[in-house]
């Protein structure tokens, strides 16, 4: 019998799944490449918040953000990308998705790998900016922090079980905080749903040698969101992000683990609202006005 996490059984999650349809969108010539999105809020808003998940995540990991911010009149899109093997390929696919949705600029909430890709997209489109602002949660800017850089070129041929163990190694469940443990269980459940190609491609992008050049999009407003308890990325990674974005606003959470958007949903949503409120009444507003 398949394990079903407490969060998957919660009324909040069930309400999300019953009220927000999952859309599948093909933007590449290869019809097997399918973006999965939950698009909530007024479609008249043309500068929404797009949420990008970590390696182990699917689009529905942001259900707390979608429901809460939607209720505040903010258009939120939770997005899950298809199999892309390089950051350049991902950036091109994401640009096509925005074009398909008729979105010239977007705010991005990126977590871990999602945060790295958000920065790379801002960098790749600097000559014709497509990113209105960034909120980077437990994110990194240089893949050399991972110990798999040299071996990332063989991930495509590794069995799914081996790839899952690589990801699971960073997910601690020895926590006394029930909300953090529930978040980990939910993410493990999502990890189990990913195919070998999904996981291999995500880990390849996550670990292949690459770094962000933030000077190329220095005009882009940034909020760096961090938790101060134990999570997968080390303290030097956090400090490097502060150095790269000296003008960034800081959103600190005392605790929350690797997935604060699940374990500390209310706090994360409040920080997102504070960040987005700066754009209210402007052409870049994500609010229904």
C-alpha positions as CSV (number, residue, x, y, z in Angstrom):
1,X,0.0,0.0,0.0
2,X,1.4,3.4,-1.0
3,X,2.3,5.8,1.8
4,X,0.2,9.0,1.8
5,X,1.6,11.9,3.8
6,X,-0.5,13.9,6.3
7,X,-0.2,17.0,4.1
8,X,-1.6,15.2,1.1
9,X,-4.6,14.2,3.2
10,X,-5.1,17.7,4.6
11,X,-8.2,19.7,3.8
12,X,-6.1,22.6,2.6
13,X,-4.3,20.4,0.0
14,X,-7.5,18.7,-1.0
15,X,-9.2,22.1,-1.5
16,X,-6.3,23.2,-3.6
17,X,-6.5,20.2,-5.9
18,X,-10.2,20.5,-6.3
19,X,-10.3,24.2,-7.0
20,X,-7.1,24.8,-9.1
21,X,-6.8,22.7,-12.3
22,X,-3.5,21.3,-13.4
23,X,-2.6,22.6,-16.8
24,X,-0.2,20.8,-19.2
25,X,1.5,22.9,-21.7
26,X,3.9,22.0,-24.6
27,X,6.1,24.8,-25.9
28,X,8.9,22.8,-27.5
29,X,9.0,21.0,-30.8
30,X,9.5,17.8,-28.8
31,X,5.9,17.0,-27.7
32,X,7.2,14.8,-24.8
33,X,8.4,18.0,-23.0
34,X,5.3,19.1,-21.0
35,X,5.2,22.0,-18.5
36,X,2.8,21.4,-15.6
37,X,1.3,24.5,-14.0
38,X,-1.3,25.6,-11.5
39,X,-2.4,29.1,-12.6
40,X,-4.6,30.8,-10.0
41,X,-5.8,34.4,-9.6
42,X,-7.1,36.9,-12.1
43,X,-5.8,36.3,-15.7
44,X,-6.0,40.1,-16.3
45,X,-2.8,40.3,-14.2
46,X,0.1,40.2,-16.7
47,X,3.0,40.2,-14.1
48,X,2.2,37.3,-11.8
49,X,4.3,35.5,-9.3
50,X,5.8,32.3,-10.6
51,X,7.0,29.6,-8.1
52,X,9.8,27.3,-9.1
53,X,10.4,24.1,-7.1
54,X,13.6,22.4,-5.9
55,X,15.1,19.2,-7.4
56,X,12.6,16.9,-5.5
57,X,9.6,19.2,-6.0
58,X,6.5,19.2,-8.2
59,X,4.3,22.2,-8.9
60,X,1.9,21.3,-6.2
61,X,4.5,21.9,-3.4
62,X,3.5,25.5,-3.5
63,X,-0.2,24.9,-2.8
64,X,0.0,27.0,0.4
65,X,1.3,30.0,-1.5
66,X,-1.2,29.6,-4.3
67,X,-4.2,29.4,-2.0
68,X,-3.1,32.2,0.4
69,X,-1.9,34.7,-2.2
70,X,-4.8,34.0,-4.5
71,X,-7.1,35.1,-1.6
72,X,-5.2,38.4,-1.5
73,X,-5.9,39.1,-5.1
74,X,-2.4,38.0,-6.4
75,X,-2.0,35.9,-9.5
76,X,0.2,33.0,-8.7
77,X,1.5,30.3,-11.1
78,X,3.2,27.2,-9.7
79,X,5.3,25.7,-12.4
80,X,7.1,22.3,-13.0
81,X,9.4,22.0,-15.9
82,X,9.9,19.1,-18.2
83,X,13.2,17.3,-18.9
84,X,15.9,19.8,-19.7
85,X,19.6,18.9,-19.5
86,X,21.2,22.3,-19.3
87,X,20.4,25.7,-17.8
88,X,20.5,27.3,-21.3
89,X,17.9,24.7,-22.4
90,X,15.8,25.4,-19.3
91,X,15.9,29.2,-19.8
92,X,14.8,28.8,-23.4
93,X,11.9,26.6,-22.4
94,X,10.9,29.0,-19.7
95,X,11.0,31.9,-22.1
96,X,8.7,30.0,-24.4
97,X,6.3,29.2,-21.6
98,X,6.1,32.9,-20.7
99,X,5.5,33.8,-24.4
100,X,2.8,31.1,-24.6
101,X,1.1,32.5,-21.5
102,X,1.4,36.1,-22.8
103,X,3.6,37.3,-20.0
104,X,6.2,39.9,-20.7
105,X,7.6,40.1,-17.2
106,X,7.1,38.0,-14.1
107,X,8.1,37.9,-10.4
108,X,9.8,34.7,-9.4
109,X,9.8,32.8,-6.1
110,X,12.6,30.2,-6.6
111,X,13.5,27.6,-4.0
112,X,16.9,25.8,-4.1
113,X,17.4,24.7,-7.7
114,X,14.3,26.8,-8.6
115,X,16.1,29.8,-7.1
116,X,19.3,29.1,-9.1
117,X,17.3,28.7,-12.4
118,X,15.4,32.0,-11.6
119,X,18.8,33.8,-11.3
120,X,20.1,32.2,-14.5
121,X,16.9,33.3,-16.4
122,X,17.3,36.9,-15.1
123,X,20.9,36.7,-16.3
124,X,20.1,35.2,-19.7
125,X,17.4,37.9,-20.5
126,X,19.3,40.9,-19.1
127,X,19.4,42.6,-22.5
128,X,15.6,42.4,-22.7
129,X,14.5,41.8,-19.1
130,X,11.7,39.3,-18.4
131,X,12.1,39.2,-14.6
132,X,10.4,41.9,-12.6
133,X,11.8,40.7,-9.2
134,X,13.2,37.7,-7.4
135,X,12.5,36.0,-4.1
136,X,15.3,33.4,-3.5
137,X,14.6,30.8,-0.8
138,X,17.4,28.5,0.4
139,X,19.0,29.2,-3.0
140,X,22.5,29.1,-4.3
141,X,24.4,30.9,-7.1
142,X,27.2,28.5,-7.9
143,X,26.8,24.7,-8.5
144,X,30.4,24.0,-7.3
145,X,29.0,23.8,-3.7
146,X,27.8,20.3,-4.6
147,X,30.2,17.4,-4.6
148,X,28.8,15.9,-7.8
149,X,30.1,18.4,-10.4
150,X,32.6,16.0,-11.9
151,X,30.2,13.1,-12.1
152,X,27.1,15.0,-13.3
153,X,27.7,14.0,-16.9
154,X,26.8,10.4,-16.1
155,X,23.5,11.0,-14.1
156,X,21.5,10.3,-17.3
157,X,22.5,6.6,-17.0
158,X,22.1,6.0,-13.3
159,X,19.1,4.0,-12.0
160,X,16.2,6.0,-10.5
161,X,16.9,4.4,-7.1
162,X,20.4,5.7,-7.0
163,X,19.3,9.2,-8.0
164,X,16.6,9.2,-5.3
165,X,19.2,8.2,-2.7
166,X,21.3,11.2,-3.7
167,X,18.4,13.5,-3.1
168,X,17.2,11.7,0.1
169,X,20.7,12.1,1.6
170,X,19.9,15.8,2.2
171,X,16.5,15.3,3.7
172,X,16.8,14.9,7.4
173,X,13.8,13.5,9.3
174,X,15.4,13.6,12.7
175,X,13.6,16.8,13.6
176,X,11.4,17.4,16.7
177,X,9.3,19.9,14.8
178,X,6.1,18.1,13.5
179,X,5.6,20.7,10.7
180,X,9.1,20.2,9.3
181,X,8.7,16.4,9.4
182,X,5.3,16.7,7.6
183,X,7.0,18.8,4.9
184,X,9.7,16.3,4.4
185,X,7.2,13.4,4.2
186,X,5.3,15.4,1.5
187,X,8.4,16.1,-0.5
188,X,9.5,12.5,-0.3
189,X,6.1,11.6,-1.7
190,X,6.7,14.0,-4.6
191,X,10.2,12.6,-5.2
192,X,8.7,9.1,-5.5
193,X,6.5,10.4,-8.3
194,X,9.4,11.6,-10.5
195,X,10.7,9.5,-13.4
196,X,14.4,8.6,-13.9
197,X,14.7,11.2,-16.7
198,X,13.1,13.9,-14.5
199,X,15.5,13.3,-11.7
200,X,18.6,12.7,-13.8
201,X,18.0,16.0,-15.7
202,X,17.3,18.0,-12.6
203,X,20.3,16.7,-10.8
204,X,22.5,17.3,-13.9
205,X,21.4,21.0,-14.1
206,X,21.8,21.3,-10.3
207,X,25.3,19.9,-10.3
208,X,26.9,20.6,-13.7
209,X,29.5,23.4,-13.4
210,X,27.7,26.8,-13.6
211,X,27.4,30.0,-11.7
212,X,25.3,33.2,-11.7
213,X,26.6,36.6,-12.8
214,X,24.3,38.9,-10.8
215,X,26.0,42.1,-12.1
216,X,24.0,41.5,-15.4
217,X,20.7,42.0,-13.7
218,X,21.7,44.4,-10.9
219,X,18.6,46.5,-11.4
220,X,16.3,43.6,-10.5
221,X,14.8,43.9,-7.0
222,X,15.8,40.8,-4.9
223,X,14.6,39.4,-1.5
224,X,16.8,36.6,-0.1
225,X,14.8,34.3,2.2
226,X,16.7,32.1,4.6
227,X,16.0,29.8,7.5
228,X,18.4,29.6,10.4
229,X,18.0,26.0,11.5
230,X,19.7,23.0,9.9
231,X,19.0,22.5,6.1
232,X,20.8,21.1,3.1
233,X,23.0,24.2,2.2
234,X,25.8,25.2,4.4
235,X,26.4,28.6,6.1
236,X,29.1,29.8,3.6
237,X,26.5,29.4,0.8
238,X,24.1,31.7,2.6
239,X,26.9,34.2,3.2
240,X,27.8,34.1,-0.5
241,X,24.3,35.0,-1.5
242,X,24.4,38.0,0.8
243,X,27.6,39.2,-0.8
244,X,26.2,38.7,-4.3
245,X,23.1,40.8,-3.5
246,X,24.3,43.5,-1.1
247,X,21.2,45.6,-1.8
248,X,18.7,42.7,-1.3
249,X,16.0,42.8,1.3
250,X,16.4,39.9,3.8
251,X,13.6,37.7,4.9
252,X,14.7,35.6,7.9
253,X,12.9,32.7,9.4
254,X,14.1,31.2,12.6
255,X,13.3,27.7,11.5
256,X,11.6,25.8,8.7
257,X,14.1,23.3,7.3
258,X,14.6,22.7,3.6
259,X,11.0,23.4,2.7
260,X,9.7,26.4,4.7
261,X,7.0,27.2,2.1
262,X,5.4,24.0,3.5
263,X,6.5,23.9,7.1
264,X,6.2,27.7,7.7
265,X,3.7,28.6,5.0
266,X,2.2,31.6,6.8
267,X,5.5,33.2,7.4
268,X,6.7,32.6,3.9
269,X,3.4,34.0,2.5
270,X,3.7,37.1,4.6
271,X,7.3,37.8,3.3
272,X,6.1,37.2,-0.3
273,X,3.3,39.7,0.3
274,X,5.7,42.3,1.7
275,X,8.0,41.8,-1.3
276,X,5.2,42.1,-3.8
277,X,3.5,45.0,-2.1
278,X,6.3,47.3,-3.4
279,X,4.9,46.8,-6.9
280,X,1.2,47.5,-6.1
281,X,-0.2,50.3,-8.3
282,X,2.7,50.0,-10.8
283,X,2.7,48.4,-14.3
284,X,4.5,45.4,-12.7
285,X,1.8,44.8,-10.1
286,X,0.9,41.1,-9.5
287,X,-2.3,42.2,-7.8
288,X,-5.8,42.4,-9.2
289,X,-6.3,46.2,-9.2
